[in-house]
């Protein structure tokens, strides 16, 4: 059995909206208070506060008269936020993430409920301290009873519930098809079969609408209700762009996984690529990281194989016919002729063919296939 989250949108009643607002506020208050306590303990007394000590601090905090409002909401989300904070500190000390940041009320709000704080009965979900079920728009049935439920509100004012359930993934029939994928900006990606998937450029499509909303926001008085409304309009445009991007990526990744037994991709360091100021916005809009991540878990569910080659492998500069590697291939050069075998190459198709060959070699040899050393973004693409 595998765990999977099923996300749905729901529409709270006015009473539920008030309860959720109090819950989000209390979760944010506890998270920030404990984070401040742990930070001060380290810098002032050189003490490392673990989860047990943080939990004891929360217990003492709830007994003070100034924060009696914490008892108005379920204690489970408050406890869960400490567990999430402990995970954030673990990731920080192991070098995977930055130091945990304080939560802001202007960003996404969330609260996690375990089985003791919700009831799922006859297709209805009841949260703790809530008499009525959530008005969820069930787009599909849950495969099992949820183990945890996460309620969230995004910056655009929309409410979502994510149900973590156990499910049995369905293995797809074996197919002989294999594909190499070269990610790009002009085309979202090009396959080793020569198929090109265009880049819809969602941000550019909504650029005029977003600029208009941002201009209106800049003219509103700080702290006013009109400014809050204008900020939400900007957030709705950003949410629309994000939804369009994720919808397309999910459909494309599902199609690739359904059609191919082996999928070969590049191990791109997207965060490092975003340091390039001239390409950062286009790379973010393309969603390379999300696309590869979707291919990875969907391939695992379907019994497919995903092979990731070394990021420094010269897929674009290597001739797929004879293997000759040219010294330099600037990004603006989209077609080139091999000086050894005189074969004309389309840059992207040639790269996809090389990625497929290298990915299959990784599967066959059980090791990574490296290139000819570290190269820059412009020459490696």
Secondary structure by P-SEA (a helix, b strand, c coil): cbbbbbbbbbbbcaaaaaaaaaaaaaaaaaaaaaaaaaaaaaaaccccccaaaaaaaaaaaaacccccccccccaaaaaaaaaaaaaaaaaaaacccccbbbbbcccccccccccccccccccccccccccccccccccccccccccbbbbbccccbbbbbbbbbbbbbbbcccccccbbbbbbcccccccccbbbbbcccccccaaaaaaaaaaaaaacccccaaaaaaaaaaaaaaaaaaaaaaaaaaaaaaaaaacccbbbbbbccccccccccccaaaaaaaaaaaaaaaaaaaaaaacbbbbbccccccccccccccccccccccccccccccccccccccaaaaaaaaaaaaaaaaaaacbbbbccccccccccc
